[in-house]
Amino acid sequence: MVHMEKENGRNPAYLAAALVGVLLITYTGHLGGQMVHKEKGPGMQRPNGLPASQSGTPPEGGGRTQP
């Protein structure tokens, strides 16, 4: 007796479940990207009025302008 495997790729329920899985993974990746790469808006400044820098150090010259 030869065992024949059932092809899941032709089953509509399997295809729908696979599509839902791909969409969920894509959406969670999108949310993770938004959390990591936040947009810097006008409210993203330090209390001293200097813009926030990525490295945590002030810009060259300490943020002051040269006369």
C-alpha positions as CSV (number, residue, x, y, z in Angstrom):
1,M,0.0,0.0,0.0
2,V,1.5,3.3,-1.1
3,H,1.0,6.3,1.2
4,M,0.0,9.4,-0.6
5,E,0.4,12.7,1.2
6,K,-2.4,15.2,1.0
7,E,-1.5,18.4,-0.7
8,N,-2.3,21.3,1.6
9,G,-1.6,23.9,-1.0
10,R,-4.8,23.2,-2.8
11,N,-7.0,23.4,0.3
12,P,-8.8,26.9,0.5
13,A,-8.8,26.8,4.3
14,Y,-5.0,26.3,4.4
15,L,-4.5,29.1,1.9
16,A,-6.6,31.5,3.9
17,A,-4.8,30.6,7.1
18,A,-1.4,31.1,5.4
19,L,-2.5,34.5,4.1
20,V,-3.7,35.6,7.6
21,G,-0.4,34.5,9.1
22,V,1.6,36.4,6.5
23,L,-0.5,39.5,7.1
24,L,-0.1,39.3,10.9
25,I,3.7,38.9,10.6
26,T,3.9,41.8,8.2
27,Y,1.8,44.0,10.5
28,T,3.7,43.2,13.6
29,G,7.0,44.0,11.7
30,H,5.5,47.3,10.7
31,L,4.6,48.1,14.3
32,G,8.1,47.1,15.5
33,G,9.6,49.4,12.9
34,Q,7.5,52.3,14.1
35,M,8.6,51.7,17.6
36,V,12.3,51.6,16.7
37,H,12.2,54.5,14.2
38,K,10.1,57.1,15.9
39,E,9.4,60.3,14.0
40,K,11.0,63.4,15.5
41,G,8.4,66.1,15.8
42,P,8.4,69.5,17.5
43,G,7.8,67.9,20.9
44,M,11.0,65.9,20.7
45,Q,13.3,68.4,22.3
46,R,15.2,68.6,25.6
47,P,14.1,70.9,28.3
48,N,17.0,73.2,27.6
49,G,15.7,73.9,24.1
50,L,18.4,71.9,22.3
51,P,17.2,69.2,19.9
52,A,17.7,65.6,21.0
53,S,20.7,63.9,19.4
54,Q,20.9,60.2,18.6
55,S,24.2,59.6,20.5
56,G,23.3,61.5,23.6
57,T,26.1,64.0,23.2
58,P,25.6,67.7,22.3
59,P,26.5,68.8,18.7
60,E,30.0,70.1,18.1
61,G,30.6,73.4,19.8
62,G,28.1,72.5,22.6
63,G,25.1,73.7,20.6
64,R,26.3,77.3,20.8
65,T,26.7,79.5,17.8
66,Q,30.0,81.1,17.1
67,P,30.1,85.0,17.1
